[in-house]
C-alpha cells in the first residue's frame, strides 16, 4: 500500500472515531435502568472501538510522516485506554470477566476474528535496542556464573582410539551382514521361482491376452486418477477443501513484508530529520524573531504599568516566578483586555462585601439539602456511564486532526517528510516562553525603579522572609515523614550490581520467546445462547487470550495507558496442569519486552533468610523492577503462599514467607509503576480463600480446550512439527477422542510421534490417527469432576459470588413475571 492509501485509511478511521465520540458524549448524559440495554450499548461501543484500534495500529505502524505519527500515537493510546475502561464497565455490570457478543457481531456483520485485539508493534519497536542489550547482559551474567542452559549441558566425553576402532568395526560388520542377507534373499527368490516353474510346467505365453490385461489395468488406473482429481477440484470449488498452494506464503505477502521493512527504515530516517529540525528551527527563530518578541513583550508590560497607574492610582504587583510571571496576566489577552479585567475585579470586590451578609441564610439552606439527600439516593437507581479519563485526549486529538490535517493539501510533500511551518508554530511558543522569563526579570527591576522614582515605595523583605520560613518549616516536616516511609536499603549500590545479584540468585530469569499468537484456540460461538438459557458457559481459549491482552500486555506496553486506565496490579491464572498458564506469563514478557522476576515459594526457599533478609530481597526486586520497567513478578504455585495447612514435606521451605508482605507490596504500587504480579496455580482450593482473593485483583480461570480449540490445536501443532495433513489423517476424529486432554498433552503426543525418521517417511506412508492413540492412552485427562472443582472454587471468589447472586435474583424475577402473566391470562379466560 502507498502513503496515499494509508492516509485515506487514517481519514476514514478518524471519521468513524469522531462519530463514535459524538454518540458517546450524548450517552454520558442519558440514564438507563434496563441492564440488557446498557450491556448492548457498552458492547457496541467496545466492538467499534476495537475496529478503530485495529485500523489505527496498522496506520501508525506504516505511515512515515513524523508529525502525523505523533498525533496518531496520542489518539491510539486514548482508544486503547477507552477499550480498557469499557471492559471494566462491562465486568462491573455483568459481574463476569468473560463476555459474548454473538448477536451484536451478527447485527454489525462482523466475523469473530475481527474482535481480536492486536498488540501494537511499537511496544517492541521503540525499545528493541534496549531489550537486545539487556538480553546480552543477562546471557553474559548467566554464562559467567555457570547458570546458562547451554553451558549446563554435558560436555562430550573423549573416546580412546582403540574403542573408536572397535565401534567402527562393529558398524562395518553389521553393514556387510545386511548386504549379505539381502544378496541371499535374492538367490532364494530366484531358486523359488525356478522351482515353481518346473512344478507348473512351461506354458506358451499369449501376447495378445497379456496386452489386453495390461491395457485394462492401465485404463482403470488412469480413470480412477481422473475421477479423484475431478472430485478434488469440485471440493475446492465448493470451499470444502483448501486450494493446493493454500499453506504456502505467496509472493505478494513476501513483497509486502519487504515494503514494511523499508517503511520502518524511512520512519527512522524521517524521525531523525524531524528531531534535528526541532533544534535548528528553534535556533533560527531565536536569532531572527527573538529580538522583536522581546521588544513587543517589554512594550506590552510597560503599557500595563501605565494603565494600572492611571486607573488605580498605584503601580501593580508583579506576579512571581512560581505564579508564572507576566504569562499569567497576558495569556491570550491584549493590554486593553487586562485593564478591563482589573476594573471588573474592583467591581466584584464591592459586590462580595454585600454578599457576605447573606451567607448564613445559604448555610441553613445547605443543611436542609443535606438532610434531603438520602431521599435522592433512593430515587437514584438509574445507571449512568462513568466519566472517562481518555475521552478528553481523544477529542483533543480529533480537534487537532480537523484543524491541521483534514483538509491539508499535501500534493507537494510526496516523500511525507516533516512540515516546517508546523514546527515553527510550535517552537514560537517555546521561544516566547523562554524570552518572557528574561523579560520578567528585567521588568521586575524596572517596576521597582518606577516605584522608587514616582511613589518612593520600598518593599518590605521581612514579611517575605517570615512567609518563606513558614513554608520551609512545612516542607521540612513533610520531607521528614516521607524519608521514613521511602527508606532506600541499597542507596550505596548501582542498579547494575543489583541486577547482577538477582540474576545470580535466580530471582531474575530469562523469559522464553513465546508470542501470544502461539497460544492457539478457537472462539466460543454459543456463549450468548447458553447465557440466555441461564447456563454459564466455560470460556474458550481465545477468551483467555483476550483477557491477557487487556489486563497484562496493553497496560504494561504503554505508560500513558497504565497511568489513567483502571489499574490492574495483580493477576491470577488458575487451571489444571498443561493448559498453558506458564506460557501466558512468558508471553506477557515477550510481547512487552518486560523483565521476569521469579518469586515462587520453591525458588525463594533458603534465599535471604530471616525477616531482614526477606525485606532486603523484596526491596531489591521491586527497586530493579521499577527502574527497568515494564516488569512481571511471577509466583508459581501461588496457592502455597496462602496454604490453609502447610504439608509436612514443605514446612522446611517455609512457603508462606510472602503472605504478609504481598498485600503491603500491592499497596505501594502506583499507576506510574508498570509492574504486574502474576500468580499461577493448579490447586487454588488448597489456599485460604479470603486472603488469596485479596492478594490477586483479577482471577482468570483457564479451562481445558473445547472441541473447536482441539481441532485447531491438532491441525496447527502437527504442521508446526513437520507433519503433512492428508485425507488419511482425520483431525476431527483426533479432536473427539482427546476430549478432556490439555494443550500440553497434545503437544507431547505430536512430538512423540513425529520423530525425524517418521517425518522423512511421510511421502510413502502418510500419518494416520491410529499412530497417536497409543501415546494418548498413556496420559491422564482432566476429568469433569476436576473441572467442576475449579468451577465451584471460582463461584466462591468475590466476583463469582456476585455473579451467582445476580443470576439467582434474575431467575426469581423471571419466575415472578411468568407467574403474573399466567394469572393475567387466567383472569381474562374467567372474564
KEBA-660266 format. One line per field, with one value per residue (C-alpha): residue in three letters; x, y, z. Coordinates in steps of 0.02 Angstrom, whole numbers, always signed. Layout:
BEGIN
residu = Ala/...;
xx = X/...;
yy = Y/...;
zz = Z/...;
***
This chain:
BEGIN
residu = Unk/Unk/Unk/Unk/Unk/Unk/Unk/Unk/Unk/Unk/Unk/Unk/Unk/Unk/Unk/Unk/Unk/Unk/Unk/Unk/Unk/Unk/Unk/Unk/Unk/Unk/Unk/Unk/Unk/Unk/Unk/Unk/Unk/Unk/Unk/Unk/Unk/Unk/Unk/Unk/Unk/Unk/Unk/Unk/Unk/Unk/Unk/Unk/Unk/Unk/Unk/Unk/Unk/Unk/Unk/Unk/Unk/Unk/Unk/Unk/Unk/Unk/Unk/Unk/Unk/Unk/Unk/Unk/Unk/Unk/Unk/Unk/Unk/Unk/Unk/Unk/Unk/Unk/Unk/Unk/Unk/Unk/Unk/Unk/Unk/Unk/Unk/Unk/Unk/Unk/Unk/Unk/Unk/Unk/Unk/Unk/Unk/Unk/Unk/Unk/Unk/Unk/Unk/Unk/Unk/Unk/Unk/Unk/Unk/Unk/Unk/Unk/Unk/Unk/Unk/Unk/Unk/Unk/Unk/Unk/Unk/Unk/Unk/Unk/Unk/Unk/Unk/Unk/Unk/Unk/Unk/Unk/Unk/Unk/Unk/Unk/Unk/Unk/Unk/Unk/Unk/Unk/Unk/Unk/Unk/Unk/Unk/Unk/Unk/Unk/Unk/Unk/Unk/Unk/Unk/Unk/Unk/Unk/Unk/Unk/Unk/Unk/Unk/Unk/Unk/Unk/Unk/Unk/Unk/Unk/Unk/Unk/Unk/Unk/Unk/Unk/Unk/Unk/Unk/Unk/Unk/Unk/Unk/Unk/Unk/Unk/Unk/Unk/Unk/Unk/Unk/Unk/Unk/Unk/Unk/Unk/Unk/Unk/Unk/Unk/Unk/Unk/Unk/Unk/Unk/Unk/Unk/Unk/Unk/Unk/Unk/Unk/Unk/Unk/Unk/Unk/Unk/Unk/Unk/Unk/Unk/Unk/Unk/Unk/Unk/Unk/Unk/Unk/Unk/Unk/Unk/Unk/Unk/Unk/Unk/Unk/Unk/Unk/Unk/Unk/Unk/Unk/Unk/Unk/Unk/Unk/Unk/Unk/Unk/Unk/Unk/Unk/Unk/Unk/Unk/Unk/Unk/Unk/Unk/Unk/Unk/Unk/Unk/Unk/Unk/Unk/Unk/Unk/Unk/Unk/Unk/Unk/Unk/Unk/Unk/Unk/Unk/Unk/Unk/Unk/Unk/Unk/Unk/Unk/Unk/Unk/Unk/Unk/Unk/Unk/Unk/Unk/Unk/Unk/Unk/Unk/Unk/Unk/Unk/Unk/Unk/Unk/Unk/Unk/Unk/Unk/Unk/Unk/Unk/Unk/Unk/Unk/Unk/Unk/Unk/Unk/Unk/Unk/Unk/Unk/Unk/Unk/Unk/Unk/Unk/Unk/Unk/Unk/Unk/Unk/Unk/Unk/Unk/Unk/Unk/Unk/Unk/Unk/Unk/Unk/Unk/Unk/Unk/Unk/Unk/Unk/Unk/Unk/Unk/Unk/Unk/Unk/Unk/Unk/Unk/Unk/Unk/Unk/Unk/Unk/Unk/Unk/Unk/Unk/Unk/Unk/Unk/Unk/Unk/Unk/Unk/Unk/Unk/Unk/Unk/Unk/Unk/Unk/Unk/Unk/Unk/Unk/Unk/Unk/Unk/Unk/Unk/Unk/Unk/Unk/Unk/Unk/Unk/Unk/Unk/Unk/Unk/Unk/Unk/Unk/Unk/Unk/Unk/Unk/Unk/Unk/Unk/Unk/Unk/Unk/Unk/Unk/Unk/Unk/Unk/Unk/Unk/Unk/Unk/Unk/Unk/Unk/Unk/Unk/Unk/Unk/Unk/Unk/Unk/Unk/Unk/Unk/Unk/Unk/Unk/Unk/Unk/Unk/Unk/Unk/Unk/Unk/Unk/Unk/Unk/Unk/Unk/Unk/Unk/Unk/Unk/Unk/Unk/Unk/Unk/Unk/Unk/Unk/Unk/Unk/Unk/Unk/Unk/Unk/Unk/Unk/Unk/Unk/Unk/Unk/Unk/Unk/Unk/Unk/Unk/Unk/Unk/Unk/Unk/Unk/Unk/Unk/Unk/Unk/Unk/Unk/Unk/Unk/Unk/Unk/Unk/Unk/Unk/Unk/Unk/Unk/Unk/Unk/Unk/Unk/Unk/Unk/Unk/Unk/Unk/Unk/Unk/Unk/Unk/Unk/Unk/Unk/Unk/Unk/Unk/Unk/Unk/Unk/Unk/Unk/Unk/Unk/Unk/Unk/Unk/Unk/Unk/Unk/Unk/Unk/Unk/Unk/Unk/Unk/Unk/Unk/Unk/Unk/Unk/Unk/Unk/Unk/Unk/Unk/Unk/Unk/Unk/Unk/Unk/Unk/Unk/Unk/Unk/Unk/Unk/Unk/Unk/Unk/Unk/Unk/Unk/Unk/Unk/Unk/Unk/Unk/Unk/Unk/Unk/Unk/Unk/Unk/Unk/Unk/Unk/Unk/Unk/Unk/Unk/Unk/Unk/Unk/Unk/Unk/Unk/Unk/Unk/Unk/Unk/Unk/Unk/Unk/Unk/Unk/Unk/Unk/Unk/Unk/Unk/Unk/Unk/Unk/Unk/Unk/Unk/Unk/Unk/Unk/Unk/Unk/Unk/Unk/Unk/Unk/Unk/Unk/Unk/Unk/Unk/Unk/Unk/Unk/Unk/Unk/Unk/Unk/Unk/Unk/Unk/Unk/Unk/Unk/Unk/Unk/Unk/Unk/Unk/Unk/Unk/Unk/Unk/Unk/Unk/Unk/Unk/Unk/Unk/Unk/Unk/Unk/Unk/Unk/Unk/Unk/Unk/Unk/Unk/Unk/Unk/Unk/Unk/Unk/Unk/Unk/Unk/Unk/Unk/Unk/Unk/Unk/Unk/Unk/Unk/Unk/Unk/Unk/Unk/Unk/Unk/Unk/Unk/Unk/Unk/Unk/Unk/Unk/Unk/Unk/Unk/Unk/Unk/Unk/Unk/Unk/Unk/Unk/Unk/Unk/Unk/Unk/Unk/Unk/Unk/Unk/Unk/Unk/Unk/Unk/Unk/Unk/Unk/Unk/Unk/Unk/Unk/Unk/Unk/Unk/Unk/Unk/Unk/Unk/Unk/Unk/Unk/Unk/Unk/Unk/Unk/Unk/Unk/Unk/Unk/Unk/Unk/Unk/Unk/Unk/Unk/Unk/Unk/Unk/Unk/Unk/Unk/Unk/Unk/Unk/Unk/Unk/Unk/Unk/Unk/Unk/Unk/Unk/Unk/Unk/Unk/Unk/Unk/Unk/Unk/Unk/Unk/Unk/Unk/Unk/Unk/Unk/Unk/Unk/Unk/Unk/Unk/Unk/Unk/Unk/Unk/Unk/Unk/Unk/Unk/Unk/Unk/Unk/Unk/Unk/Unk/Unk/Unk/Unk/Unk/Unk/Unk/Unk/Unk/Unk/Unk/Unk/Unk/Unk/Unk/Unk/Unk/Unk/Unk/Unk/Unk/Unk/Unk/Unk/Unk/Unk/Unk/Unk/Unk/Unk/Unk/Unk/Unk/Unk/Unk/Unk/Unk/Unk/Unk/Unk/Unk/Unk/Unk;
xx = +0/+59/+65/-96/-186/-131/-180/-351/-367/-323/-453/-589/-542/-539/-714/-778/-695/-771/-947/-919/-859/-1015/-1127/-1036/-1044/-1234/-1246/-1147/-1295/-1429/-1484/-1546/-1621/-1627/-1463/-1485/-1495/-1346/-1239/-1289/-1237/-1069/-1032/-1070/-953/-821/-830/-825/-675/-585/-612/-545/-397/-354/-353/-257/-124/-98/-90/+32/+146/+154/+135/+303/+258/+336/+209/+61/+133/+141/-44/-95/+3/-90/-260/-206/-162/-329/-427/-328/-368/-552/-564/-496/-622/-769/-708/-705/-883/-945/-863/-948/-1116/-1115/-1007/-905/-733/-797/-923/-1004/-1054/-1126/-1289/-1203/-1074/-1215/-1300/-1138/-1097/-926/-831/-771/-590/-618/-645/-465/-365/-197/-39/+38/+205/+280/+288/+445/+499/+534/+645/+716/+896/+869/+793/+937/+1067/+979/+969/+1156/+1197/+1082/+1158/+1334/+1295/+1217/+1366/+1492/+1401/+1379/+1188/+1166/+1064/+1192/+1339/+1245/+1236/+1351/+1517/+1557/+1670/+1829/+1842/+2002/+2074/+2056/+1874/+1835/+1911/+1811/+1650/+1686/+1721/+1555/+1460/+1551/+1522/+1337/+1328/+1412/+1295/+1142/+1208/+1245/+1070/+993/+1100/+1050/+866/+880/+961/+824/+687/+768/+777/+597/+534/+630/+559/+381/+406/+463/+314/+184/+266/+305/+154/+152/+132/-16/+48/-124/-208/-63/-77/-266/-240/-107/-222/-366/-265/-186/-353/-433/-288/-297/-486/-475/-343/-450/-604/-502/-435/-609/-678/-538/-572/-757/-720/-603/-736/-867/-746/-739/-551/-412/-326/-161/-43/-151/-20/+123/+170/+125/+244/+128/+147/+337/+339/+226/+346/+493/+396/+352/+537/+580/+443/+515/+686/+605/+513/+678/+760/+614/+608/+795/+770/+621/+721/+863/+737/+662/+832/+886/+718/+711/+887/+838/+682/+784/+903/+777/+617/+688/+733/+562/+469/+575/+538/+350/+338/+425/+310/+158/+210/+256/+84/+7/+108/+49/-135/-142/-64/-193/-342/-298/-175/-34/+80/+27/+113/+218/+172/+307/+401/+300/+138/+201/+259/+181/+115/-20/-86/-61/-109/-206/-252/-209/-160/-333/-419/-306/-358/-542/-514/-437/-587/-707/-609/-632/-819/-829/-741/-876/-1013/-931/-940/-1127/-1147/-1061/-1219/-1321/-1201/-1287/-1453/-1368/-1287/-1457/-1524/-1375/-1411/-1587/-1521/-1401/-1547/-1646/-1500/-1548/-1714/-1622/-1514/-1668/-1727/-1554/-1570/-1534/-1365/-1257/-1098/-942/-829/-683/-502/-465/-610/-535/-368/-459/-568/-415/-327/-477/-488/-305/-340/-487/-389/-223/-234/-413/-410/-222/-152/-1/+24/+198/+251/+263/+402/+296/+434/+406/+308/+421/+279/+201/+368/+387/+213/+255/+430/+373/+278/+433/+545/+418/+408/+599/+614/+469/+569/+714/+596/+509/+673/+711/+534/+529/+684/+608/+447/+549/+640/+474/+400/+554/+557/+370/+295/+453/+385/+502/+467/+474/+581/+540/+364/+427/+558/+429/+319/+469/+514/+339/+339/+509/+454/+306/+413/+542/+407/+339/+511/+548/+391/+424/+604/+545/+424/+535/+695/+817/+907/+1027/+1064/+1251/+1230/+1202/+1058/+1185/+1253/+1077/+1029/+1180/+1145/+963/+1015/+1145/+1018/+894/+764/+777/+760/+763/+589/+559/+518/+335/+211/+28/-19/+64/-74/-191/-378/-549/-696/-848/-994/-1133/-1092/-1240/-1361/-1311/-1324/-1500/-1546/-1461/-1314/-1142/-1027/-845/-733/-640/-451/-465/-569/-425/-301/-402/-403/-214/-201/-319/-256/-72/+1/-85/-60/+121/+163/+103/+147/+10/-123/-59/-68/-251/-334/-417/-265/-232/-89/-104/-171/-204/-210/-298/-322/-269/-93/-48/-171/-32/-26/+163/+166/+50/+168/+314/+201/+169/+357/+391/+256/+301/+490/+466/+588/+534/+560/+525/+462/+388/+390/+508/+626/+647/+665/+829/+872/+892/+840/+758/+642/+778/+835/+658/+638/+804/+756/+588/+666/+797/+670/+548/+684/+756/+579/+537/+698/+689/+500/+394/+418/+322/+337/+289/+234/+217/+105/+29/-83/+71/+92/-85/-92/-234/-117/+64/+107/+242/+362/+356/+373/+562/+543/+425/+308/+206/+351/+265/+91/+103/+218/+118/-31/+93/+184/+20/-23/+145/+122/+66/-5/+170/+242/+220/+238/+118/+114/+57/+17/-13/-97/-156/-238/-319/-437/-288/-271/-364/-495/-511/-326/-293/-427/-372/-196/-250/-358/-408/-436/-441/-499/-402/-507/-463/-487/-659/-688/-661/-498/-436/-470/-366/-232/-207/-201/-76/+37/+57/+103/+223/+315/+340/+185/+87/-104/-181/-351/-283/-267/-441/-415/-597/-579/-425/-515/-662/-553/-448/-594/-527/-344/-248/-138/+17/-40/-73/+99/+186/+92/+132/+317/+323/+250/+336/+517/+644/+630/+438/+440/+550/+431/+276/+288/+271/+173/+52/+6/-149/-248/-201/-19/-68/-190/-63/+27/-139/-196/-47/-95/-221/-355/-440/-599/-765/-752/-589/-666/-816/-696/-623/-797/-857/-699/-721/-902/-836/-722/-790/-838/-903/-1011/-1086/-1120/-1210/-1312/-1364/-1416/-1524/-1608/-1632/-1708/-1831/-1884/-1914/-2018/-2124/-2151/-2205/-2323/-2401/-2427/-2512/-2627/-2675/-2714/-2822/-2917/-2951/-3015/-3129/-3199;
yy = +0/+176/+328/+393/+231/+238/+423/+376/+237/+362/+488/+353/+289/+465/+499/+339/+392/+567/+498/+374/+512/+614/+465/+429/+610/+603/+438/+511/+622/+488/+373/+195/+59/-92/-192/-284/-120/-49/-202/-194/-11/-42/-195/-98/+42/-87/-178/-15/+48/-118/-95/+83/+22/-112/+17/+149/+24/-26/+157/+205/+59/+101/+289/+382/+566/+605/+739/+632/+486/+592/+635/+457/+390/+506/+451/+268/+271/+356/+223/+86/+159/+182/-3/-48/+69/-6/-181/-130/-60/-223/-327/-221/-234/-421/-474/-586/-574/-657/-579/-646/-535/-661/-566/-395/-463/-526/-355/-267/-401/-439/-602/-657/-641/-453/-443/-498/-356/-329/-295/-129/-160/-3/-90/-180/-72/+83/-7/-150/-94/-83/-258/-330/-250/-314/-490/-487/-432/-565/-701/-645/-649/-822/-886/-814/-889/-1057/-1047/-1038/-1179/-1209/-1216/-1335/-1465/-1614/-1599/-1731/-1865/-1908/-2091/-2195/-2234/-2424/-2410/-2297/-2425/-2564/-2463/-2431/-2618/-2667/-2544/-2603/-2789/-2752/-2662/-2809/-2930/-2833/-2834/-3022/-3056/-2956/-3049/-3218/-3167/-3129/-3300/-3386/-3298/-3346/-3529/-3523/-3454/-3586/-3724/-3659/-3651/-3834/-3890/-3799/-3841/-3723/-3639/-3544/-3359/-3274/-3098/-3031/-3082/-3009/-2842/-2835/-2865/-2728/-2607/-2645/-2613/-2454/-2380/-2418/-2335/-2178/-2164/-2179/-2042/-1931/-1958/-1919/-1758/-1701/-1738/-1634/-1489/-1496/-1493/-1343/-1254/-1284/-1221/-1389/-1411/-1280/-1244/-1334/-1190/-1129/-1154/-1081/-898/-803/-685/-537/-567/-580/-417/-334/-385/-311/-148/-140/-159/-18/+89/+63/+120/+276/+308/+308/+423/+546/+547/+586/+728/+791/+792/+888/+1011/+1046/+1108/+1203/+1291/+1344/+1418/+1509/+1581/+1642/+1733/+1805/+1835/+1836/+2023/+2076/+1962/+2033/+2213/+2183/+2097/+2243/+2369/+2266/+2257/+2443/+2489/+2381/+2476/+2646/+2596/+2520/+2678/+2786/+2679/+2629/+2767/+2644/+2525/+2339/+2196/+2095/+1907/+1793/+1659/+1522/+1602/+1606/+1786/+1900/+1748/+1731/+1905/+1912/+1732/+1757/+1936/+2111/+2251/+2330/+2167/+2155/+2330/+2285/+2133/+2244/+2361/+2213/+2142/+2300/+2298/+2115/+2155/+2282/+2157/+2022/+2134/+2149/+1961/+1916/+1959/+1828/+1681/+1624/+1603/+1500/+1384/+1346/+1304/+1189/+1096/+1064/+998/+880/+812/+779/+686/+510/+530/+571/+415/+307/+382/+365/+186/+227/+178/+315/+294/+332/+476/+429/+484/+458/+546/+722/+669/+584/+738/+849/+737/+737/+928/+942/+823/+931/+1094/+1034/+876/+851/+974/+997/+995/+879/+866/+946/+829/+662/+587/+630/+724/+846/+1009/+1157/+1281/+1172/+1159/+1350/+1370/+1256/+1325/+1508/+1473/+1395/+1538/+1665/+1573/+1574/+1757/+1802/+1735/+1851/+1997/+1967/+1985/+2148/+2218/+2174/+2281/+2417/+2414/+2433/+2581/+2660/+2638/+2717/+2860/+2901/+2843/+2816/+2644/+2519/+2332/+2254/+2096/+2047/+1987/+1885/+1810/+1761/+1681/+1590/+1521/+1456/+1372/+1294/+1226/+1142/+1069/+1002/+914/+831/+778/+701/+594/+539/+494/+367/+284/+280/+219/+153/-1/-6/+179/+145/+17/+36/-41/-144/-228/-265/-333/-449/-511/-551/-648/-747/-788/-848/-716/-628/-757/-756/-763/-887/-809/-853/-744/-729/-800/-964/-987/-1074/-1085/-1050/-937/-992/-972/-1023/-909/-790/-932/-1027/-872/-839/-1012/-968/-1087/-1015/-1070/-1116/-984/-1028/-1016/-859/-776/-808/-742/-582/-555/-575/-439/-322/-346/-384/-334/-168/-81/-140/-91/+90/+207/+331/+194/+121/+289/+327/+158/+53/-9/-197/-234/-422/-565/-748/-886/-1038/-1201/-1383/-1436/-1417/-1279/-1151/-1041/-1030/-999/-849/-774/-786/-717/-557/-531/-568/-451/-304/-330/-345/-417/-578/-598/-768/-756/-931/-1017/-1154/-1025/-912/-1057/-1036/-870/-712/-796/-704/-555/-430/-542/-555/-366/-340/-466/-384/-210/-262/-349/-203/-71/-154/-187/-1/+58/-65/-66/-143/-292/-451/-534/-716/-825/-1008/-1120/-963/-1063/-1114/-935/-943/-1127/-1174/-1302/-1323/-1507/-1586/-1611/-1423/-1349/-1334/-1221/-1100/-1073/-938/-813/-687/-700/-540/-447/-468/-356/-220/-227/-207/-51/+28/+2/+163/+200/+256/+84/-32/-188/-335/-476/-637/-795/-967/-1110/-1289/-1310/-1145/-1237/-1275/-1090/-980/-901/-727/-683/-768/-665/-507/-525/-556/-420/-515/-703/-790/-969/-1057/-1205/-1364/-1343/-1375/-1471/-1319/-1273/-1454/-1465/-1308/-1367/-1537/-1459/-1322/-1419/-1562/-1439/-1342/-1503/-1552/-1657/-1659/-1662/-1788/-1872/-2021/-1912/-1874/-1722/-1719/-1897/-1849/-1694/-1801/-1939/-1814/-1735/-1685/-1682/-1519/-1425/-1492/-1671/-1641/-1561/-1709/-1835/-1747/-1729/-1912/-1972/-1851/-1905/-1860/-2034/-2027/-1855/-1924/-2072/-1965/-1965/-2155/-2180/-2038/-2005/-2092/-2062/-2237/-2183/-2051/-2159/-2267/-2114/-2029/-2186/-2173/-1998/-1938/-1816/-1677/-1762/-1671/-1688/-1588/-1457/-1444/-1417/-1266/-1201/-1219/-1133/-989/-969/-934/-791/-612/-589/-767/-746/-585/-670/-818/-700/-593/-749/-808/-638/-628/-803/-760/-601/-700/-829/-692/-610/-778/-805/-633/-666/-833/-751/-617/-749/-847/-688/-649/-827/-816/-649;
zz = +0/-40/+75/-3/+41/+223/+231/+162/+292/+429/+368/+363/+537/+606/+537/+620/+784/+777/+751/+893/+1010/+971/+1010/+1172/+1231/+1208/+1304/+1450/+1493/+1472/+1614/+1595/+1705/+1590/+1613/+1447/+1351/+1449/+1408/+1224/+1220/+1307/+1199/+1038/+1090/+1138/+970/+871/+970/+938/+749/+759/+864/+735/+593/+692/+745/+564/+508/+647/+604/+418/+399/+382/+415/+588/+642/+590/+688/+847/+832/+786/+934/+1053/+983/+979/+1165/+1201/+1106/+1194/+1364/+1320/+1273/+1446/+1529/+1433/+1478/+1662/+1648/+1568/+1706/+1841/+1750/+1707/+1856/+1742/+1660/+1502/+1382/+1225/+1079/+954/+923/+912/+790/+681/+684/+638/+507/+582/+599/+774/+714/+696/+883/+916/+995/+908/+1006/+948/+863/+937/+1108/+1049/+901/+1005/+1131/+1030/+1059/+1248/+1250/+1148/+1261/+1417/+1345/+1307/+1485/+1558/+1448/+1496/+1682/+1666/+1566/+1691/+1840/+1753/+1756/+1566/+1491/+1353/+1474/+1588/+1451/+1474/+1384/+1251/+1325/+1231/+1172/+1170/+997/+1015/+1071/+922/+800/+883/+864/+679/+653/+733/+622/+464/+501/+531/+362/+273/+360/+300/+120/+129/+196/+52/-75/-1/-7/-194/-226/-126/-225/-391/-339/-277/-444/-542/-433/-457/-646/-650/-549/-655/-820/-960/-1046/-1210/-1173/-1262/-1301/-1354/-1190/-1092/-1186/-1154/-969/-958/-1053/-937/-781/-851/-910/-743/-652/-765/-743/-554/-550/-663/-554/-397/-475/-529/-357/-277/-396/-353/-165/-188/-291/-155/-22/+68/+38/+31/-137/-172/-126/+18/+155/+55/+76/-82/-174/-133/+55/+40/-58/+72/+212/+116/+92/+277/+321/+200/+279/+454/+388/+310/+475/+571/+443/+446/+637/+647/+523/+624/+787/+704/+628/+801/+862/+705/+678/+862/+850/+690/+772/+922/+807/+682/+783/+961/+971/+902/+1026/+1169/+1121/+1098/+1268/+1355/+1270/+1319/+1504/+1511/+1441/+1581/+1712/+1647/+1626/+1802/+1874/+1784/+1839/+2018/+2066/+2105/+2011/+2009/+2097/+1975/+1975/+2048/+1952/+2041/+1980/+1801/+1787/+1657/+1561/+1695/+1652/+1463/+1419/+1255/+1308/+1247/+1372/+1347/+1398/+1552/+1609/+1585/+1697/+1833/+1830/+1834/+1982/+2082/+2050/+2105/+2269/+2311/+2269/+2378/+2530/+2507/+2483/+2648/+2744/+2653/+2689/+2849/+2760/+2625/+2755/+2830/+2656/+2625/+2787/+2728/+2563/+2655/+2757/+2599/+2514/+2572/+2483/+2322/+2343/+2349/+2186/+2101/+2043/+1862/+1785/+1712/+1609/+1712/+1662/+1552/+1577/+1392/+1305/+1327/+1249/+1103/+1075/+1082/+955/+839/+850/+800/+656/+597/+611/+538/+433/+374/+228/+212/+34/+33/-155/-137/+4/-88/+23/+177/+269/+413/+392/+431/+461/+596/+686/+679/+752/+899/+930/+928/+1089/+1170/+1114/+1180/+1348/+1366/+1317/+1434/+1583/+1539/+1509/+1676/+1770/+1681/+1704/+1890/+1914/+1806/+1911/+2072/+1997/+1944/+2119/+2197/+2073/+2071/+2237/+2339/+2387/+2469/+2477/+2648/+2639/+2821/+2778/+2633/+2747/+2876/+2744/+2674/+2846/+2873/+2704/+2735/+2903/+2823/+2686/+2809/+2908/+2752/+2693/+2863/+2855/+2676/+2719/+2847/+2726/+2572/+2655/+2523/+2591/+2444/+2418/+2401/+2261/+2074/+1978/+1877/+2035/+2099/+1928/+1929/+2106/+2067/+1910/+2007/+2143/+2011/+2056/+1886/+1747/+1558/+1480/+1341/+1173/+1151/+1055/+1102/+931/+985/+1114/+992/+1015/+941/+985/+1083/+963/+1085/+1232/+1212/+1175/+1333/+1442/+1378/+1445/+1614/+1582/+1619/+1475/+1503/+1424/+1265/+1246/+1139/+1276/+1395/+1267/+1251/+1439/+1445/+1312/+1405/+1583/+1552/+1385/+1341/+1511/+1527/+1348/+1359/+1504/+1453/+1461/+1625/+1716/+1675/+1639/+1777/+1873/+1874/+1995/+2010/+1905/+1947/+1815/+1887/+1792/+1778/+1728/+1544/+1493/+1460/+1616/+1620/+1432/+1455/+1585/+1464/+1326/+1425/+1442/+1258/+1190/+1304/+1324/+1513/+1640/+1726/+1914/+1994/+2175/+2182/+2351/+2286/+2208/+2360/+2484/+2580/+2496/+2601/+2766/+2910/+2918/+2867/+2726/+2656/+2668/+2576/+2439/+2405/+2408/+2280/+2167/+2162/+2150/+1994/+1928/+1943/+1864/+1719/+1694/+1623/+1738/+1779/+1951/+1933/+2079/+2025/+2132/+2208/+2325/+2428/+2490/+2563/+2618/+2736/+2811/+2758/+2714/+2822/+2675/+2634/+2810/+2792/+2637/+2729/+2578/+2670/+2679/+2565/+2642/+2746/+2627/+2466/+2516/+2575/+2408/+2313/+2414/+2370/+2182/+2097/+1923/+1870/+1911/+1762/+1869/+1860/+1988/+1903/+2000/+1925/+2018/+1986/+2156/+2210/+2328/+2446/+2488/+2613/+2501/+2578/+2589/+2420/+2331/+2421/+2351/+2171/+2095/+1937/+1932/+1762/+1752/+1612/+1551/+1456/+1267/+1190/+1027/+913/+1001/+999/+811/+778/+901/+819/+647/+686/+804/+679/+541/+654/+697/+515/+488/+324/+330/+210/+190/+287/+443/+513/+626/+679/+745/+848/+917/+976/+1051/+1151/+1245/+1416/+1365/+1378/+1256/+1344/+1316/+1131/+1106/+1193/+1087/+922/+967/+1019/+852/+732/+750/+615/+539/+536/+453/+313/+286/+259/+69/+61/+222/+269/+450/+522/+684/+746/+770/+901/+1002/+1099/+1169/+1214/+1305/+1424/+1483/+1612/+1551/+1650/+1711/+1732/+1921/+1922/+1807/+1925/+2071/+1981/+1939/+2119/+2184/+2063/+2117/+2294/+2237/+2261/+2077/+2061/+2217/+2148/+1981/+2062/+2171/+2021/+1923/+2070/+2088/+1899/+1896/+2035/+1945/+1785/+1882/+1962/+1792/+1718/+1865/+1841/+1656/+1693/+1821/+1696/+1564/+1687/+1734/+1552/+1523/+1676/+1613;
***
